[in-house]
Amino acid sequence: MSFGDPNNPYGQQPQAPQGQQPGYGYPQQAPQGVPAQAGYGYPQGAPAGPGGYPGMPVTMPGGVKAARVMLWVIAGLQVIGIGLLAVAVVALNKLKDDPSLQATEGFDTFNKFGSGVLYALIAVAVIYMIASIALALQFGKGGNGARIGIIVYASFGILLSLYPFFPLSLVHLVLLILVIVFVAKSDGSAWFNRQR
């Protein structure tokens, strides 16, 4: 070991520029051609996402995007259903004026019951359409409460699709099941629980 050896801890250290403290420890400078180390302490972690939290998604996952599109499709199907129910109301009102049907026994009861059921179905379809649109709009900014609301909405829709409207609502049923699957997956949960 000689006096001029740069690796000698007891040797003469280079002078620090005026106003700076000399550095302590090893390494003080990276050798020529070698990239500088991050320094002492903990190793560098994963890059931080939005809000400074690592692992948080920056863009909406594909399954969550698909669930949002499916809610828009369901809203479109509700518009079609409302249109068909409105046509049924018009047809029923035309039947009210037919004198041959008015003489039929039980026509008055059927007329009152039928129009009431159709108006109730239109009201339910309008409410369901508004809920579908409102929840589809929550995908970008909604939190875990929006995710739970979407799952409850889809579960209620599955029940309605199974009982009174099953053969006609098969597409609706499949879309709602897929919405629940995509929103309940881990990437869907991470998206709705992300830091905003």
C-alpha positions as CSV (number, residue, x, y, z in Angstrom):
1,M,0.0,0.0,0.0
2,S,1.5,3.2,-1.0
3,F,0.8,6.8,0.1
4,G,-0.8,7.7,-3.3
5,D,-3.1,4.7,-3.5
6,P,-6.7,6.0,-4.0
7,N,-8.1,2.9,-2.2
8,N,-6.0,3.5,0.9
9,P,-8.4,4.7,3.7
10,Y,-5.5,6.3,5.6
11,G,-4.0,8.0,2.6
12,Q,-4.4,11.6,1.7
13,Q,-7.9,12.4,0.4
14,P,-8.6,14.9,-2.4
15,Q,-9.5,18.4,-1.2
16,A,-13.2,19.3,-1.4
17,P,-14.0,22.6,-3.1
18,Q,-14.4,25.6,-0.9
19,G,-17.7,25.6,1.1
20,Q,-18.4,21.9,0.9
21,Q,-17.9,19.2,3.5
22,P,-15.7,16.3,2.4
23,G,-17.8,13.1,1.7
24,Y,-17.5,10.1,4.0
25,G,-18.0,6.5,3.3
26,Y,-17.6,4.4,0.2
27,P,-18.1,5.1,-2.7
28,Q,-17.7,8.8,-2.9
29,Q,-17.7,9.0,-6.7
30,A,-18.4,6.6,-9.4
31,P,-15.4,5.7,-11.6
32,Q,-15.3,6.9,-15.1
33,G,-17.7,5.0,-17.4
34,V,-19.6,3.4,-14.5
35,P,-23.1,4.7,-13.8
36,A,-23.6,6.4,-10.5
37,Q,-25.2,4.3,-7.7
38,A,-28.4,5.5,-6.0
39,G,-26.6,5.7,-2.7
40,Y,-27.1,4.1,0.6
41,G,-30.4,3.0,2.2
42,Y,-33.3,0.9,0.9
43,P,-33.3,-0.3,-2.7
44,Q,-35.4,1.6,-5.2
45,G,-39.0,0.4,-5.3
46,A,-41.5,0.1,-8.1
47,P,-42.4,3.3,-9.9
48,A,-45.1,5.2,-8.2
49,G,-48.6,5.5,-9.8
50,P,-51.0,8.4,-9.4
51,G,-51.0,9.9,-6.0
52,G,-47.5,8.4,-5.3
53,Y,-48.7,4.9,-4.6
54,P,-46.9,2.1,-6.4
55,G,-49.0,-0.5,-8.2
56,M,-52.0,1.7,-8.7
57,P,-53.4,1.5,-12.3
58,V,-52.9,4.6,-14.4
59,T,-55.2,3.6,-17.2
60,M,-58.5,1.8,-17.0
61,P,-58.1,-2.0,-17.4
62,G,-59.6,-3.6,-20.4
63,G,-62.2,-5.6,-18.5
64,V,-63.4,-2.5,-16.7
65,K,-63.7,-0.7,-20.1
66,A,-65.7,-3.6,-21.4
67,A,-68.0,-3.5,-18.4
68,R,-68.6,0.2,-19.0
69,V,-69.4,-0.4,-22.7
70,M,-71.8,-3.2,-21.6
71,L,-73.7,-0.8,-19.3
72,W,-74.1,1.5,-22.3
73,V,-75.4,-1.4,-24.4
74,I,-77.8,-2.3,-21.6
75,A,-79.1,1.3,-21.6
76,G,-79.6,1.1,-25.3
77,L,-81.5,-2.1,-24.9
78,Q,-83.7,-0.4,-22.3
79,V,-84.5,2.4,-24.8
80,I,-85.6,-0.3,-27.3
81,G,-87.7,-2.0,-24.6
82,I,-89.3,1.3,-23.7
83,G,-90.2,1.9,-27.4
84,L,-91.7,-1.6,-27.6
85,L,-93.8,-1.0,-24.5
86,A,-95.0,2.3,-25.8
87,V,-96.1,0.6,-29.0
88,A,-98.0,-2.0,-26.9
89,V,-99.7,0.9,-25.0
90,V,-100.8,2.4,-28.2
91,A,-102.1,-0.9,-29.5
92,L,-104.0,-1.5,-26.3
93,N,-105.6,2.0,-26.5
94,K,-106.7,1.2,-30.1
95,L,-108.3,-2.1,-28.8
96,K,-110.3,-0.1,-26.2
97,D,-112.3,1.6,-29.0
98,D,-113.2,-1.6,-30.8
99,P,-117.0,-2.2,-30.1
100,S,-116.8,-5.9,-30.8
101,L,-114.2,-6.4,-28.0
102,Q,-116.0,-4.2,-25.6
103,A,-118.9,-6.6,-25.6
104,T,-116.6,-9.5,-24.6
105,E,-116.8,-10.6,-21.0
106,G,-113.8,-9.5,-18.8
107,F,-112.5,-7.0,-21.4
108,D,-112.9,-4.1,-19.0
109,T,-110.8,-5.9,-16.3
110,F,-108.2,-6.9,-18.9
111,N,-108.0,-3.3,-20.2
112,K,-107.4,-1.7,-16.8
113,F,-105.0,-4.4,-15.7
114,G,-103.1,-4.5,-19.0
115,S,-102.6,-0.8,-19.3
116,G,-101.5,-0.5,-15.7
117,V,-98.9,-3.3,-16.1
118,L,-97.6,-1.7,-19.3
119,Y,-97.2,1.7,-17.6
120,A,-95.5,0.1,-14.6
121,L,-93.1,-1.7,-16.9
122,I,-92.3,1.5,-18.7
123,A,-91.6,3.2,-15.4
124,V,-89.2,0.3,-14.3
125,A,-87.4,0.4,-17.7
126,V,-86.9,4.2,-17.5
127,I,-85.5,3.9,-13.9
128,Y,-83.3,1.0,-14.9
129,M,-82.0,2.9,-18.0
130,I,-81.2,6.0,-15.9
131,A,-79.4,3.9,-13.3
132,S,-77.4,2.2,-16.1
133,I,-76.3,5.5,-17.6
134,A,-75.5,7.0,-14.2
135,L,-73.3,4.0,-13.2
136,A,-71.6,3.9,-16.6
137,L,-70.6,7.5,-16.0
138,Q,-69.0,6.6,-12.6
139,F,-66.4,4.3,-14.1
140,G,-63.9,7.1,-14.6
141,K,-64.1,8.9,-11.3
142,G,-66.1,6.6,-9.0
143,G,-64.6,4.9,-6.0
144,N,-65.4,1.6,-4.3
145,G,-69.0,2.8,-3.6
146,A,-69.6,3.0,-7.4
147,R,-68.1,-0.5,-7.8
148,I,-70.5,-1.9,-5.1
149,G,-73.4,0.0,-6.7
150,I,-72.6,-1.5,-10.1
151,I,-72.5,-5.0,-8.6
152,V,-75.8,-4.5,-6.8
153,Y,-77.4,-3.0,-9.9
154,A,-76.2,-6.0,-12.1
155,S,-77.4,-8.5,-9.5
156,F,-80.9,-7.0,-9.4
157,G,-80.9,-6.9,-13.2
158,I,-80.0,-10.6,-13.3
159,L,-83.0,-11.4,-11.0
160,L,-85.3,-9.5,-13.3
161,S,-83.8,-11.1,-16.4
162,L,-84.4,-14.6,-15.0
163,Y,-87.9,-14.4,-13.8
164,P,-90.4,-12.4,-15.8
165,F,-88.5,-11.8,-19.0
166,F,-86.2,-14.8,-19.4
167,P,-86.5,-15.8,-23.1
168,L,-86.5,-12.2,-24.2
169,S,-83.7,-11.1,-21.8
170,L,-81.0,-13.6,-22.6
171,V,-78.6,-11.0,-24.0
172,H,-79.3,-8.7,-21.1
173,L,-78.6,-11.6,-18.7
174,V,-75.2,-12.4,-20.2
175,L,-74.2,-8.8,-20.3
176,L,-75.0,-8.3,-16.6
177,I,-73.1,-11.5,-15.6
178,L,-70.0,-10.2,-17.5
179,V,-70.3,-6.8,-15.9
180,I,-70.2,-8.4,-12.4
181,V,-67.2,-10.6,-13.4
182,F,-65.2,-7.7,-14.9
183,V,-65.9,-5.3,-12.0
184,A,-65.3,-7.9,-9.3
185,K,-61.9,-9.0,-10.6
186,S,-58.7,-7.8,-8.9
187,D,-57.9,-5.3,-11.6
188,G,-61.4,-3.9,-11.4
189,S,-61.1,-3.6,-7.6
190,A,-57.7,-1.9,-8.0
191,W,-59.2,0.5,-10.5
192,F,-62.1,1.6,-8.3
193,N,-59.9,1.7,-5.1
194,R,-57.1,3.8,-6.7
195,Q,-56.0,7.0,-5.2
196,R,-57.7,10.0,-6.7
